[in-house]
Amino acid sequence: MLLKTIIVLLFIAVVISLFSGLGFLVKDLGNSKRRLLFALGLRISLAALLMGTVIYGAYTGQLSSKAPWDRQLHPEATTPYPLNTPPKQ
């Protein structure tokens, strides 16, 4: 649960950094783009941390997929479908 919380917080931080960069782009028309480049560097660092955290979680097994199309990964989660039974009336 802690890993999922860290992932959500990192994602929120990336989105905040994205909008702060947008604000710097709009406010600093013609001025130095120093704040914009700092926001870009911060966003790249946060995205790298986010990707590393997701990869770590998948590698250690703390994050797993339970999507219906992953039947090969989770055969115990699927229910067998009877093929040759007559329909119930």
Helices and strands as residue ranges (DSSP letters): H 2-27, H 34-60, G 75-77
